[in-house]
Amino acid sequence: MRILLLALAATLLLGCAGSVMNDARTKTPYRTLKSDKPEKVVAQCVQFSWQDEAVFGVDAGAYLQPGEKGGSTVYTRAAESFVDVTTDAASGTVLSYYAQQDDFVAKRRLAALATCL
């Protein structure tokens, strides 16, 4: 029963976050970064760094899912911040970081993300 409730909650969360992410993707990312590391390694690192309660407190939730057009997406609750991590043959791993607000938390998430490059 508990697993069913968790699956239902994740599905609802993804549905709400999905529309926010799709809308944000129509605009320019807050920041675009590149890495020589493999896409999966970078995505897992970002998820782990965004789950650091010492840095983000109760807002330390970060979720990893397959990307909309390949790669991976790491996102926070309500997609306040998210990053699409993809592989480009010419550039290596590309990170497109989106944030709903240009505030301290967005900058802190960007700094945590940068540690994964």
N, C-alpha and C positions, 0 to 999 in steps of 0.2 A: 504494500500500500504506500509506504513512504517513497519508494522508487517511482511509483506512478505519479505521486504528487510532485516530486522533484522534476520529472520529465514534463509534466503539464506546466509547471512554473517556468521552466526553461523555454518551452515553446511560446508561452505568452510574452516572455521577456524578449525573445528574438523577434516576434511579430512587431512589437512596438519599436524596438531598436531598428529593425529593418527599414521602416519607412523614414525614420530620421536619417539613417545612413544613406539611403538612396537620394534623399533630398540634398544632403551635404555633398555627395559625389557630383552633383551638377555644378558645383562651385569649385574654385581653386582650393587645393589643400592648404591648411594652415602652414604646413612645412613639408617639403619633399626631401628625403635623405636617401643615401645609397650605402650599401655594404658589400663587402667581398664574401661575407659568410653565406651559407645556404639559407634559403627562405625559411624552411621549417625551424632551423636553429634560432634564427632571429625572432620569429613569431613566438616561439616558446619562451625565449628570454624576455621579450616585451611583456608577455602575460605574467611571467613570474615577477618581474620588476614592478608591475602595476599592482600586484597583490601584496606589496610590502606594507603591512599595517603600521609599522613604525614611521613610514613616510606619509601614507594616505589615510590612516586611521580607519574609521568605519566605512569609508568610501573605497576600500581596497579591493573591491571585486573587479575581476577582469576575466573575460571569457574569450575562448578561442574557437573559431569555426572556419570551415572552408570559405575561401574568398568568393565573391560574386562572379569574378571572371578568372578563376584559378588562384593559386596562392592561398593565403590565409588572411583572416581579419581578426584582430584583437580589439575588443570593445569593452567599455565600462557600462554600468547600469544606465539605462535610458540613452545609451550611445552618446553620453556627454563628451567623451573622447573616444576616438577609434583610429586604428591604423590598418590600411590595406598593405600587405606585404606580398610582393610579386617578384617574379624573376623575369629579367629582360636580358636577352642574349647579348646585347651590346653593353649594358650597364651593370650587370650583376643583379643583386637584390635591391629592389626599389621599395621604399617605405613612403606611403602617402598618408600623412597624419592630419586628421581633422579634429577640430575642437569647437564646441558650440559657443563657448565664451573665450575671449582673449583675457584670461585672468591668471592669477597665481597658480591655481590648480592645473590649468592647461600647460603652463610653462614648466611646472614640476613634472607632469607626465611626459612632456617632451624631453626633459633632462634625463628622466629614467629610461626613456626609449633610446636616447643617444648612447647610453652605456652598453647597448646591445650591438652597436655597429661594429 
